[in-house]
Structures are given as C-alpha cells and as structure tokens.
Amino acid sequence: MNLPKLDQQVAHFGYSLGLNTMDFNIRPSANFLSEFDTVMAVEVERFVGFNINIISNLRLAEHLDLRFLPGLVFGQRNLEYKFIKNNQFRRHTMMIESTFVDLPICLKYRAARINNWRPYVLAGSSVRIDLASQRKINPEERPKIRLKPFDTYYEVGVGLDFFLEYFMFGIELKSSWGIFNIVAYDKTQYSQYYKKLNSHMVILGFHFEGGKIDKIKWWK
C-alpha cells in the first residue's frame, strides 16, 4: 500500500488545479412584461474557466476531515437578450467575466480505503469575492448590468482519492449555488428586469496532496 500513514496525520497540505463552468439562475421581475415588453428571452451562454487552490486538510475523526482551500477562480458567462426593435428580431450579448477570490471550507467524509483508492463525499460553503465586478464598463459594452462583488455559496460534491507512490491524487466534482441576489440595482439598463439573479458553478478539480518528497531520488 502506498502512503499508509497519510490518513493518520493530523494535518497535511497540497494544491488543486481545476476547470469550471459558471451559470446564472434567473428569476425575472413581476412587471417585466409591461416594462420590458420587447424582450422575448434571456439565455445564459457558458464557457470553460479554470481555478487554482491551496489545500489545507485537518483530520477530525477516522473518516472525517475539515478542509480549507483558498484560491482564485477565473471564468466567463454571457447573458444573451433576444428582443424586438423596429419590428425586427435582434440579439444583444452581455459579456460577464469574473475573477473570484475563493474561500471554501467543507467537511469531507471518506469511505474506508480499498487498496490504493477510496471514494468520498463533501459538503460545505464558500465566500467568493468577484474582483472584476467593479471594473469600469467601456461605452462599447453598454448596455450592461453590474453585479455585486460578494456572494456566499453552498457546495456538495463527490470524489476519488488515489494513493500513488509519492503523493495522493484526487479527482473531485462539485456543484456550488449562490445564496444571494447579485444584481446591483444602479439604474443600469436591464437591471430592473431581474427580481433575482443567483450564481451557479460546477467545478472539476484535480488535487495533489501529502506525499514523501524527501524520499524522491533526484539523481540516478
């Protein structure tokens, strides 16, 4: 068995690289039919982003860990408005790029180890600060809504840990839902369209933890 003492350590560290897709859950205002009678639909266009995190793992019990993974998340999602203007059907795309300071904390419940691998589930929350939300909007980008910089998320996920010779490699898939309405009602065109706009994110992470680097032979 590889790394037989890793699970007995009180704490260990590592890093994580991952891919993400960002989304919005849209709830229009009650009076959007009268105020936005030309808007036929609003759709979310998703893109693949990436994230990097530092892993701090604290052992609480035999199968339970507390994890803190501060990092950065980069991504983009567009809002595409379909509307009628001058009796013609038109589209307008709002590009929304985000750079989050990510501060997730979660509980990881791991199953019994099977040879050199084991599955696990996790649940927790994260505070994210969008550094790009307050940047200046260029005139050619208007009209464009502005988002609030702070949001809190709740998260659930599943994963697999693989014990390799020198470190533990993990693959994790988690979904993250924003709790608060993130529209900034600052009289920006279309901001009053939304009664509520919640953020959603799916993250595929690749974890590199623990290990015995001091025993690697760097020479032949």
KAHU-V823302 format. One record per residue. N is the residue number from 1. RES is the residue in one letter. PSI is psi in degrees with one decimal (999 if undefined). NEAR is the number of other ideal C-beta (glycine too) atoms within 10 Angstrom. Layout:
<<N & RES & PSI & NEAR> <N & RES & PSI & NEAR>>
This chain:
<<1 & M & 137.0 & 7> <2 & N & 145.7 & 16> <3 & L & 58.1 & 19> <4 & P & -21.2 & 10> <5 & K & 0.4 & 8> <6 & L & -42.0 & 19> <7 & D & -15.0 & 18> <8 & Q & -8.4 & 8> <9 & Q & 140.0 & 12> <10 & V & -38.7 & 8> <11 & A & 147.5 & 10> <12 & H & 168.0 & 18> <13 & F & 170.3 & 11> <14 & G & -161.8 & 19> <15 & Y & 163.5 & 14> <16 & S & 137.9 & 19> <17 & L & 144.4 & 14> <18 & G & 172.6 & 20> <19 & L & 152.1 & 14> <20 & N & 158.3 & 22> <21 & T & 135.9 & 16> <22 & M & 151.2 & 24> <23 & D & 169.6 & 17> <24 & F & 142.1 & 22> <25 & N & 116.0 & 12> <26 & I & 130.9 & 15> <27 & R & 108.5 & 12> <28 & P & 159.8 & 15> <29 & S & 160.4 & 15> <30 & A & -26.8 & 8> <31 & N & 24.8 & 11> <32 & F & -24.4 & 16> <33 & L & -32.0 & 10> <34 & S & -38.0 & 8> <35 & E & -26.7 & 11> <36 & F & 51.6 & 17> <37 & D & -15.2 & 10> <38 & T & -14.1 & 12> <39 & V & 118.2 & 17> <40 & M & -34.4 & 13> <41 & A & 156.8 & 9> <42 & V & 122.6 & 21> <43 & E & 153.8 & 13> <44 & V & 127.3 & 15> <45 & E & 125.1 & 14> <46 & R & 151.4 & 16> <47 & F & 163.8 & 13> <48 & V & 126.0 & 11> <49 & G & -171.0 & 21> <50 & F & 161.4 & 13> <51 & N & 156.6 & 21> <52 & I & 133.3 & 15> <53 & N & 154.0 & 23> <54 & I & 135.9 & 12> <55 & I & 127.3 & 20> <56 & S & 119.5 & 15> <57 & N & 124.9 & 21> <58 & L & 125.5 & 13> <59 & R & 119.8 & 16> <60 & L & -36.8 & 11> <61 & A & -176.4 & 8> <62 & E & -38.0 & 9> <63 & H & 14.6 & 15> <64 & L & 129.0 & 12> <65 & D & 150.9 & 19> <66 & L & 127.8 & 16> <67 & R & 139.3 & 18> <68 & F & 123.6 & 15> <69 & L & 71.6 & 23> <70 & P & 146.4 & 14> <71 & G & -163.4 & 19> <72 & L & 141.7 & 13> <73 & V & 127.2 & 24> <74 & F & 132.9 & 15> <75 & G & 178.6 & 23> <76 & Q & 144.6 & 16> <77 & R & 137.6 & 21> <78 & N & 146.5 & 15> <79 & L & 120.4 & 21> <80 & E & 116.0 & 13> <81 & Y & 130.5 & 19> <82 & K & 118.6 & 14> <83 & F & 168.7 & 17> <84 & I & 127.4 & 12> <85 & K & 127.7 & 9> <86 & N & 41.2 & 6> <87 & N & 22.8 & 5> <88 & Q & 143.4 & 7> <89 & F & 124.3 & 9> <90 & R & 167.2 & 12> <91 & R & 145.4 & 11> <92 & H & 129.2 & 16> <93 & T & 126.7 & 13> <94 & M & 115.0 & 19> <95 & M & 123.8 & 12> <96 & I & 102.7 & 21> <97 & E & 142.3 & 16> <98 & S & 140.7 & 20> <99 & T & 105.7 & 15> <100 & F & 136.4 & 27> <101 & V & 118.0 & 14> <102 & D & 125.0 & 21> <103 & L & 70.9 & 16> <104 & P & 145.0 & 22> <105 & I & 137.1 & 15> <106 & C & 164.0 & 19> <107 & L & 131.7 & 13> <108 & K & 117.0 & 21> <109 & Y & 115.2 & 13> <110 & R & 139.9 & 17> <111 & A & 172.9 & 12> <112 & A & 142.8 & 8> <113 & R & 135.4 & 16> <114 & I & 102.4 & 8> <115 & N & -109.9 & 8> <116 & N & 31.2 & 15> <117 & W & 162.7 & 15> <118 & R & 145.7 & 19> <119 & P & 163.7 & 14> <120 & Y & 163.2 & 17> <121 & V & 157.8 & 14> <122 & L & 156.9 & 19> <123 & A & 143.4 & 13> <124 & G & -157.1 & 20> <125 & S & 166.7 & 14> <126 & S & 142.1 & 23> <127 & V & 128.4 & 14> <128 & R & 137.2 & 20> <129 & I & 118.2 & 13> <130 & D & 105.5 & 21> <131 & L & -22.7 & 12> <132 & A & -7.0 & 15> <133 & S & -25.9 & 19> <134 & Q & 9.7 & 12> <135 & R & 157.5 & 11> <136 & K & 135.2 & 5> <137 & I & 122.2 & 14> <138 & N & 148.2 & 8> <139 & P & -35.6 & 5> <140 & E & -12.4 & 5> <141 & E & -10.9 & 11> <142 & R & 153.2 & 10> <143 & P & 147.7 & 12> <144 & K & 132.7 & 18> <145 & I & 158.5 & 21> <146 & R & 139.8 & 18> <147 & L & 152.4 & 21> <148 & K & 146.1 & 15> <149 & P & -25.5 & 17> <150 & F & 140.6 & 12> <151 & D & 154.9 & 20> <152 & T & 138.0 & 13> <153 & Y & 150.4 & 22> <154 & Y & 146.4 & 14> <155 & E & 144.2 & 18> <156 & V & 151.3 & 13> <157 & G & 173.1 & 20> <158 & V & 160.1 & 13> <159 & G & 174.0 & 19> <160 & L & 131.4 & 13> <161 & D & 135.7 & 23> <162 & F & 123.0 & 14> <163 & F & 106.6 & 20> <164 & L & -178.2 & 13> <165 & E & -38.8 & 11> <166 & Y & -10.4 & 15> <167 & F & 167.4 & 20> <168 & M & 126.9 & 23> <169 & F & 129.8 & 17> <170 & G & 144.3 & 22> <171 & I & 126.9 & 14> <172 & E & 136.9 & 19> <173 & L & 122.0 & 13> <174 & K & 153.8 & 23> <175 & S & 140.7 & 14> <176 & S & 125.3 & 23> <177 & W & 127.7 & 15> <178 & G & 143.0 & 20> <179 & I & -37.8 & 12> <180 & F & 156.8 & 14> <181 & N & 124.3 & 17> <182 & I & 8.8 & 21> <183 & V & 129.7 & 21> <184 & A & 111.3 & 15> <185 & Y & 81.1 & 12> <186 & D & 31.5 & 8> <187 & K & 16.0 & 8> <188 & T & 141.0 & 15> <189 & Q & 135.4 & 12> <190 & Y & -9.9 & 19> <191 & S & -32.8 & 18> <192 & Q & -7.0 & 16> <193 & Y & -28.8 & 20> <194 & Y & 126.1 & 21> <195 & K & -37.2 & 14> <196 & K & 137.0 & 13> <197 & L & 112.5 & 22> <198 & N & 144.2 & 19> <199 & S & 148.6 & 23> <200 & H & 143.4 & 17> <201 & M & 139.8 & 25> <202 & V & 129.5 & 15> <203 & I & 128.7 & 26> <204 & L & 113.2 & 17> <205 & G & 148.8 & 22> <206 & F & 113.1 & 13> <207 & H & 143.5 & 24> <208 & F & 111.3 & 16> <209 & E & 155.9 & 19> <210 & G & -147.6 & 22> <211 & G & -179.3 & 20> <212 & K & 64.7 & 13> <213 & I & -29.0 & 9> <214 & D & -16.1 & 6> <215 & K & 2.0 & 8> <216 & I & 134.3 & 10> <217 & K & 110.7 & 5> <218 & W & -2.8 & 5> <219 & W & 160.8 & 3> <220 & K & 999 & 3>>
